[in-house]
Structures are given as structure tokens and as C-alpha cells.
Amino acid sequence: MLSVLFAVLTAAPLSVIPVGKDCHVWPNHKGDRALIACQSDDEMRLAFMAKDGTTIEVQRVDSDIAQSAVATGPAAWSPADTHVALEIGLDEEPGVLLIDVSRQPSAVFVDRALASANVSGAGPQWDSSGAWLVFRTSGTGEWENEGIYAREIKGGAMLKLVAGVPRSMTVASDTLFVTLLQADDRRKDELVIFDLPTLLKQGSRVAIANSARKRTEKE
């Protein structure tokens, strides 16, 4: 028993890479790279790091996002590890960044398309194909615009899938589990289960807006 324990404790690591105390690390499914988000000089810096320590910085990030946002997580890698969605904190509200994994990676602020609807994105997850990023809203915006949304990766289309004030959301294969605030009794929640591919076919398209985000706190 002691010999086995000794062997485990003395196993050589693949890499030893220094990171700052204000850094968060989210590995991909394959375990060959990770998204690293660090706060430095009041600025959020994003990078992809391979397990050998090779790093590619995400340089194409909107300046207002880089200077104002804080990487909070969770981060969700797409099924094929081609993209990663990251929840951030921005102006005391959550938000979602969509980052492509390429030689020149860029980050898209998903919430910007919903600015005119006065809602904030949170809890990013993926459909089983990786073609759609699915996320809920925070529940602190305009209640008629709260719900579950999806962004198409290839074309950038935005759909509203579910109306209501979400408390939680989980995508499991092709099934969407949503806990919603009951409309007729706001002291109670209800669990609603959907077939996600059906929702994606029937979802209502959202007009893309690029205005600045402004939030209204709800009592």
C-alpha cells in the first residue's frame, strides 16, 4: 500500500505553469488546452493555453468589455471544443462571451444583441450538436423579455426559446430542463421540460441590436 501511494505522489506532472492569483482556468473536454481568464491592472485578459504551456491570447475583445468585465464563470466548451462560452460580470449584472478557438481568437459579447430588450445573459450551455449556444437571462431585467435564448454559432441568429423568468437551466443531451417563476404565484417555481431540437425549430427570431446595455433592477 505504501509503495503504491509513493508512486502516485512522485508521478511527474505533464507541465508546471505559473499563473496569477487572480486567474481562473477552464479546461476543454479533450484536456489538451484551457481557457485562462486573468484580471490585471483593472482589465480582463483572456488566453488559450495548451498543456505544454503554449499560449495564444484572445486579442479581439471589445475594449469596453475588457476594461469593465470580470470573468466569473461558469465556462462551457462546445462539444467539439471549437468554441467556449464564458459568463462574466459586467455593471453588476452577468453577461456571456462567446470565444472562438483559432489562431486569432476573438470574443463576441452575446448580450449586446439583447441590449434593447433590457435583459442579461447567464449560465451558457450547448445543444448536443454544438450548433447553438443556449443561455438563460438573469431575472433582473424587463420581465416580459426574460427567458431562455439561443445563438446560432454559424450565422449569429438569436432565438427566444422560452418566455418567463428563469431560476435555473440545464441542457442534458437534447432535453432542456428549466425552473421558472410561476406567473400566477411569484412565491413558487415550476420545473418545465422541453425537447430542445423542437424549441430550436420553433423559436422566435430576435432582432439584433448593438446599443449599450442598461439594466433596471426589479423588486
N, C-alpha and C positions, 0 to 999 in steps of 0.2 A: 504493500500500500504506500509506504513512504517513497519507494523508488518511482512509482507512478506519479505521485504528487511532485517529486523533484523534477521529473521530466517535463511536466506541464509548466512548472514555474520557470524553467530555464529554456523554454522554446523561444527561438529567435523571432522577433517581430518582423513583418514584411517591411515596415517603414517606421521611422520615428520623425515626426514632422512638428516643429514648434508652431503653436497657434496662440493668438492673443486671448486674454481672459474674457474679452467681450465678443468672442466669436462663437457661432453656432455651426454645427456640422450635420448635414443630412445626406447619408449615402444613398446611392441608387440601388435598384433591385439586384443588379449583377455584382455589386460590390467592387466595381473597378474604378469608380470615381464618386465624388461627393460634391454637393453644393456647400460652399462656405460663405457665411454672411458675417461681416465684422463691422463694428461701429468704431470709427476713427475720426477724430477731430470734427465731431458732430456731423459725420457723413457715413452713410451706409455703403459698404463696399461688398460686392458680390464676386465670387470666382468659382470655377470648377477645378477641383484638384484630383488628379489621378492617384492611385495608391502608391506610385513611386515618387510622389511629391511634385510632379509636373503640374503647373498651374496656368490656367487661362482666365484672365479677368473678364467680367461682364462689363464692357466699357460703354455700351449703348444703353444707358438708363436715363430717363427724363431727369433733368437737373433738379426740379422741384421735389421729385420723389427721392433721389439720392440724398438730398440735403435735409429732408424733413422726416423721412420714414425710419422706422426701427424694425428690424427683422425679428418677428416673434415666433413664427411657425404656427401651425404645422406646415411642412413642405410635403408635397405629393408628387412623386415621379410618375410620368406616364408609363403605361405597360411596357413599351419598347425602350424606355429611358431616353427618348428623343427630346423631351421637354420636362420641365419641373415647374410646378405652381407653388408659390410661397405666400403665406399670409403675413402681412406686415401691419404695423401700427402707424397710422397717419392722422394727425389732427385729432387725437383721442378717439379715433374710430379704426376698425380694421380695414384692410384692403387686400387685394390679390394681385400679385405679379405673375406673369407668365413668361418663363425664360426658356429660350431655345438652346439646345446643346449643339454648338457648332464651333468652327474655328474662330468665328467672330460673333459670340453670343450676344443677344440683346434681350432686354426685359420690357415687356408691354404691361402697362397699368390697366388691368381688365376693368376696374371700376370706372374709368374715365367715360366709358360708353354709357354708364348709368347715372352720370352726374345730374342730368336734368330730372331724373326720377327720384333723386334725393335718397338713395339707399347705398349701403356699404356692403361689399362682398366679404365673405369669410368662409373658412372650412373647405378649401378646394379639394376636390376628388375627381376621379376619372371614370368614364364609361369603359367597358371591357375592351373596346376596340382601340381606345386611345385617340379617337377622332374628336371627342368632345370633352371639354373641361366643365365639370359641374360644380356649382357652389351655391351656398345659401346667403341670404342677407342677414345683417346683424340684429334687426328688430328695433333699431333706434331711428329709422328714417320715416318716410311717409308710409303709413300702414297699408294703403291701397297698392303701393308698389313693392312691398316686401314679398319674399317668396323664394323659390328655387329657380336659378338661372343656369344656362349652359352657353358656352362659347365654342364655336367650331374652330378647330385648330387650322385647318387648311384655308378656309375662306374668311374667317373672322366674324361670321354671322353670330348674333346674340339672340337667344330664345328665352322667353319666360316659360318655365315648365309647370310650376305650381304657384298658385296665389295663396297668401296667408302669411302669418308671422311665424317663422320657423324657430324652434327651440334647439333642434339638433337635426343632423342629416347624415346618413350613411349609405354609401353605394356598395352593394355586395353583388358582384358579377353583373347581371342585368336587372337587378332589383334595387329600387330606391326606397329606403325607409326614412320617413320624415315625421318628426314630432312637431305639431303645430299648436299654436294658441287657439283655443276654441273661440269662434266668433261670437257665440251667444253667451258664453260664460268665461270671461278672461281670467278666472281663477283656476281654470282647468286646461290641460293639454290633451291632445289626441294623437295617437300613432296612426299614420296613413301609409300604406304600402302601394307602390306603383311598379308597373313594368317599364323600365327606363327606355328601351327602344321605342315603345309606343309613345311615351311622352315626347321623345325627340322628334318623332314624325308629326305630332300634333301641336307642338309648342308654338306659341305666337312670337313672331319676329319683333325684336326691339329695334327702334330707330337708333342709329349710332350718333352719340353726341360727344363733343370734345370740350365742353365747358368745365370750368374749375369746380371741384367738389365743395359743396356747402351742406352741412348737416343741421338738422333740427332735432334736438333731444326730446324724446317722448316721455311723458309722465307714466 
